[in-house]
Each structure stands twice: as structure tokens, then as C-alpha cells.
Amino acid sequence: MDMASPPTPTTPVSPDDYEIQIATVEDKDDILNFLQTFFFKDEPLNKYLGLISEERPRCYDLEDFALKDIDKEVTLKAVHNGRIIGVCLNGILEKGYIDEEEDEVKDEKFRKIAKLLGRVAVESDVFSKFPDAKRAITTKIISVNGTYRGQGIARELMNKTRELAKNLGCGFMTVDCTSHFTALALKKLGFELVYTLKYADYVDNGEVVFEPEPPHDAVTVYVQRITV
């Protein structure tokens, strides 16, 4: 899960105009409102499945997934004039962790996404790329208000995430990208591609599960070592 749309800037801001802060449980409702406006409907897999629509305005399993680690003080928010204009929802992975997300999912549509992410976690085996690392920080969702995109806010959110990771003793950062645009952004930030699964090759009972709109053609995993 990640950023969904290409940059479409219309509201210029300078680094002095906004602040990146650690989000807390008190921010939960504001972050949820932000995600409902700028992320949930447009994320490629959500959009393909019709996970959010007028008839189906909420998916509680998706919300639980997004905000699961809000109390860990590793999620970041970009704030401008007192309102959230960007979020970076992070979590901590410990070496040897087992992803049991799918077991907790009741929503049939979101279960398809959870099952895919579970397979990606196993097959990408990110800790094998950094044998000395005992923990990592994972970015589950990064999103910026559409009118503020293309101005480096996502980059700054990732830079602050890197600082958090270093302070928490994480050996590396990892991001699962369901969006082509997020993958491009991570390449520009110096992340390394370590895993690719083409949606056309992800089949269940002989049928392709996801066929999102181009250019979203694969789920990818990017990593970056944290230098001490």
C-alpha cells in the first residue's frame, strides 16, 4: 500500500510553511479523514476492487490496517496552517516476524489485498538482504493532499522516517509498492528494488486477481539500509 496518484501541484509551500510531526492516537480521526479523502478511493488495488464507493463508503479492515500502529509513535504527519497535508504511516518489523494480517480480515475484498501482501512478505524476505539487522521500519502508506503534491513533502516524510528508523535502531527501511508512482518516487530517493510480482502473474484458482489500470502492473518491494 502506498501513494496512489502522480504529482498534481497547485498550492506552493516552502519548507518553512509546514512541519512534520509524530502522529499520536489523538490524531487518529484526522488521519482517517485525510485517508478517506486523498488515498483510500484512489489506491490502485482498492480502486480496482471497488473497496470504497458511494454504496460502500467505508472498509473497516482497511482502516484497521492503516492505523494499526498509530500508538507506536512512528507514524508521521505533515501539517500546514493547522491541518494535515500529508501522512506517512509506518510500523516496526522485528526479525522473524510472521505476517498474520490476513487471519484478522473479515471483509472479502480487503482479504484479497491482505493475502497478496502476505505472499509478498514471505517471498521478498527482506531481512535476508540485511543479515545483521534485527529490526526494520516499514512504510505502509504515504500520501499527500493532491493540491500539495510535487513539492517534496513525501520526500521529507521519508527523510524523517529514516531519522526515526536510525533512532530506533532499525537496520533498514522497506516499502511495499502497489502503485507505479510510488515505485518511481522511491527510485529517486535511492531505494533498491528487491522484489517484483506482476499482477498478471498473481493467480488464484486459475484467474488473475488484480487488473488495475495502467501503469500499475506490479507490486514491488524497495529497501534502503540505514547508515549509522
N, C-alpha and C positions, 0 to 999 in steps of 0.2 A: 504494500500500500504506500502511496506517496503523492507527489504533486500530480495534478491531472491535466492542466492546460498550459499552452505556451504563453510566454510573457505578452501582456497587453497593457503597457503602462499608460496611465492618463493623469495621475496625480503625483508630480515630482516631490520627493522628500530628500532631505540631506541627512547624513549620519547624526546631526545634532537634533533633528526633528523627532526621532523615535528612539525608544530604549528597549533593549532586550532584557527580559526579566525571567526569573524562575517562576513557573506557574505552581499554584498550590490547589488544594481541594476546593478552596473558596472560589477559584476561577472556573470550576467545572461547568457551570451553566453557561457562562460567557463563551467558553471554548466550544461547547456543544453547539451553541447558536451559530458561532463562526463556521464550524464544520458543516452544519446543515445548509448554510448559505453558500459557502465557497468550495466545498470539497465533496461531500457525500454523493451528490447527484451526478457529478462530472467525472469522478474517478472511473477509468475505462471499464473495469470489471463490474463495478456497481451499475454503471450505465447500461452495459450490455444485458445484465440480468434483470434490469428494471427494479433494482433493490429499493430505490426511493422514487416515489411518484406522487401525483396528486391523490390517487386512490390509496397509496401506501406511503404516507409521509414520514414514517419512522421505522427503523430497524434496530431494535434494542440490542441484539447481539453485536451489530456493527458499532453501536455506541459504547458497549462494554469493552469491545476490543480496543477502540480508540483511546478510551480514558482509563484503561486498566491500571496504568502505572502513574496516575496523576498524583498519588500520595507519596511517590518516591523522590520528588523534588529533582527530577531530571528532565521534565518537560519545560520547554521554553515558549515565551510569547513575546512578540514584537508589539509595542504599544505606541500609538501616536495620538496625541490630544486626548488621552484617557481611554481610548478604545483599542481593541485588539485588531491588528492589521496583518498578523502572521503568526503561525504556530509551528512548533517542531516537537512532535510527540515521541519521546524517547523512552527506552526501557533498558534494563541491565540484563545481560546474559551471563550466566556462570558456566564455566566449562563442565561438560557432561549433562547440561540441561536437556530435558525432554519436553518437546512442544506438545502440550495436551489441549491446545485451543479447540480443536475440532470436537472433543468429547463434551465440551461445555455448551456447544451451539445447538439451539433449538430451531432457529429459522432455516428452512430448507435451502433457500437461495444463498444465504451467507455461509452455510455449511460447505457449499461448493468452493467458496473462496478459502475458507479455513483449511479444507482438505488440500487444496493446491499449495498453500503456504506451508503446511506441514510437510508435504513432499519436498518442497524447495529447501526447507530447513535441514532435512535429512541428507539430501543429495548434494547440497552445496558444502556442508560440513565445514563451516568457516573456521572453526578452531584448529582444524588440521593445517590451515595455511599459516597459523601463528602458534607453533607448539609450545612456546614459552608463556603464552598468555593464559591467565586463569579466568579473566572476565572481559567482557566487551560491552560497548554501548550500541544499541540498535535503534535506528530511526524508523519508526513505523509509519508516520505521516508527517509530511512537511507541506504546508500550504500557505499562500499569501493572498490577501484580498486582491481581486482582479484589477482594481484601479491602481494598485501599488506595485504590480509585477514589473520585472525587468530592471529593477533599480538596486539590486544587490542585497535585498532583505533576506532572501533564502540563503544566500552565501554567508551572511553574518550570523544567521541562526545556526548554520552548520559550524561556523568558526567557534561560536560559543559552546556548541555541543562538544566540539573537540577539546575545549578547555575543561569542561565538566568531566569528560572522559579521563583526561590526564589527572585531574584532581582526585578522581575516584579509583585510580589505579587500573584503569582499563587498558588492555594491550592494543586494541584496535576498535575501529568503528565499522559497522556493517549496515547496509540498506538493501531491502528487497524492493525492486522497482517493478511495478506493474504498468508503469507509464513510460513511453518512449521519451517524453520530455524530461522526466526526472533523470533517466539514464544519461541523457546528453549533458544535463547540468552537473552530474557527478563526475563525468569525464573531465569537464572543465575545471573541477575542483581537485583533480589529481587522484581520484579514486580508481582502483583497479577492478576490472571486470573478472570475476572468478567463476561465474555460473550463468548459463543461459538455458531456458526451456521455452521453445517455440510453442505458442498457443495451439498451432496446428498439430503439434505432436503430443499434446496433452489430451488423452482419450480415456473415456470411461464407458464400458460396455460397448465398445466399438464406435462411439460417437465423440466428436470434438466437443469439449465442454464450453470453451470460451472462443468467441469470434468477435472481439471488439473492433471498433472502427480503426482503419489505418490512421497513423503509422504505428499503432500499438500492436506489435506482433509477437512479443515475448515477455516473459517475466525474467528479470536478471538480478544478480546479486553483485553488489560492489562493496569493496572493503578498502580501508586505509589504516595503516599502522599509526599508532600514537607514539610519537617520539618523546622521550623523557628529557 
